[in-house]
Amino acid sequence: MATDTLKSKAGAGGASGLRRLLLDNGALTALIVLVIALSALSGDFLTTDNLLNIGVQAAVTAILAFGVTFVIVSAGIDLSVGSVAALSATVLAWSATSHGVPVVLAVLLAVATGIAAGLVNGFLISYGKLPPFIATLAMLSVGRGLSLVISQGSPIALPDSVSHLGDTLGGWLPVPVLVMVVMGLITALILGRTYIGRAMYAIGGNEEAARLSGLRVKRQKLAIYALSGLFAAAAGIVLAARLSSAQPQAANGYELDAIAAVVIGGASLAGGTGKASGTLIGALILAVLRNGLNLLSVSAFWQQVVIGVVIALAVLLDTVRRKAGATPQAAGTGSGGGKGRQAATYGLAAVVTVALVAATSLLHTGSSSTTPKMGLSLSTLNNPFFVQIRSGAQAEAKKLGIDLTVTDAQNDASQQANQLQNFTSSSLGAIIVNPVDSDAASNSVKAADKAGIPVIAVDRGVNNARTDALVASDNVAGGELAARTIAEKLGGHGKIVILQGQAGTSAARERAAGFAQGLKAYPGIQVLAQQPADFDRTKGLDVMSNLLQAHPDVQGVIAANDEMALGAVKALGSKAGTSVQVVGFDGTPDGLTAVKKGTLYASVAQQPSQLGRIAVDNALKATQGKKVESTVKVPVKVVTKQNVAGFSG
């Protein structure tokens, strides 16, 4: 009887301990609920391969967030970690690949770069008296700019010995996951077992009190931001290893994910609270959400809305739970505070579940088990050209009875790698990829090929990996055509400026090469300036306005896409189409409208809708085992006012 009683108490104690763990960790409860909900909604979610994918996808954000945890616990903020990660990886690749520096020394240089950036942040904040937001915002810009300067805007391949950090151990354990766990343990050790960890909590709780107690706050802040820089460097190396190259635009916006992970994990932006385990859970919640929404074929546009809403609800209700648990109990009220905390925790779980289930029910377009399923990963949907590729692909998929999932990589090579991994783990019939960068997509495409999934590249090829077909226009040939068009319009003599695309993208490089090659045949054409406007209309307007101040005598403009060309047209005003001729690239609807009006002289049209349609056709043939051509060229053509009426993109 006594033994049974002890066992009963032990069992009750274990259950009570688990309940207390869940009640005290709202983020953990939310993560468990998300996993259960997604497992019920998608049969592909709770598989070993997919769970490892989630770990890999969470790794870079988690490592960055561990470093940011130190800063937030001490009541600071670090907006520079994404740029510092890219800069550190670029230094590694530049020194090892371009200059033959031994790999070990190159890695140390990369780590030193991260620490140096952190020390600069700490110095500006501690001794320069700059607010952390301003100091780290400045470093965000400096770090990104230096990575572009060092790399000349192009990705740099990593040595094989470093690229192996993106591989697996024993054929199943991803190295990025192992690095994430190690960095998490180091973070927990620093926060819980070291003098500087205790100093972080003291500074975050009350900086003035910490100073009066004898703590050297300025020196501690230097060390705190140096640690954040070190962790950013580690994250950059892991990210570059996954992509087999250092991307100058890598980790763009990751600082926001890192901060979100820390806050979701229970840290307060006011400082004084936070722990490594909470940060890890926060990073996993973000990764699980993105992975699950990909698997459920939720629209790329709605994914951002769902993620934002669920994150906001999780943080809001976790705050409510904490306040409920911290409410002092009045005499005789018993466990009122505990009940309030329990109610808030269960409310958190319920709301997150309802939000996810409602979103997926409304946004997921289900399909039968016999319907062919394909995935299309586009480099961005913030550009009319790629929106047209999507429209053409969706129209053809509907016509052929194909369930097509479309994702938006937002010009982030790492995010695209995650999306392609999700497609592979979902065992789709075929994958269509429009690479953010041709080199960075290679590892993910190799994994899909290894899994026996046909891969079709559209608009841009994939380097160092086998694809079943490439459906594309020739960007270099199109660039030459644009150069010839503007030169002939100016009679072989004149002054022009060139608006370049986003540095680091293959489309920008190839079109720029075509412009340069085409202009060689016209020595009378003088290029006054070449400036990037990032394929963006607003930036095209701003850059062209600035160039007009320096070069009011400009006679022609070549833009690497129609969006920048339309920005230039706006800046030129009445000069556009009269004293200044503008040539764009892509043949978007807005671009063709401007051609009709005469403000845009010409656009080198790629027929993007046709690219999407042909890509889907070839993907279906590949899944059926039919022969497809390795390269399918969709011709480009110059559209002017004379032929625009009969043109269809």
Buried (B, 14 or more C-beta within 10 A) or exposed (E): EEEEEEEEEEEEEEEEEEEEEBBBBBBBBBBBBBBEBBBEBBEBBEBEBBBBBBBBBBBBBBBBBBBBBBBBBBBBBBBBBBBBBBBBBBBBBBBBBEEEBEBEEBBBBBBBBBBBBBBBBBBBBBEEEBEBEEBBBBBBEBBBEBBBEBBEBBBBBBBEEBBBBBBBEEEEEBBBBBBBBEBBEBBBEBBEEEEBBBBBBBBBBBBEEBBEEEBEBEEBBBBBBBBBBBBBBBBBBBBBBBBBBBBBBBBBEBBEBBBBBBBBBBBBBEBBBBBBBBBBBBBBBBBBBBBBBBBBBBBBEBBBEBBEBBBEBBBEBBBBBBEBBEEEEEEEEEEBBBEBBBEBBBBBBEBBBEBBBEBBEEBBEEBEEEEBBBBBBBBBBEBBBBBBBBBBBBBBBEEBEBBBBBBBBBBBBBBBBBBBBBBBBBEBBBBBBBBBBBBBBBBBBBBBBEBEBBBBBBBBBBBBBEBBBBBBBBBBBBBBBBBBBBBEBBEEEBBBBBBBBBBBBBBBBBBBBBBBBBBEEBEEBEBBBBBBBBBBBEBBBBBBBEBBEEBEEBBBBBBBBBBBBBBBBBBBEEBBBEEBBBBBBBBBEBBBBBBEEEBBBBBBBBBBBBBBBBBBBBBBBBBEEEEBEEEBEBEBBBBBBEEBEEBEB
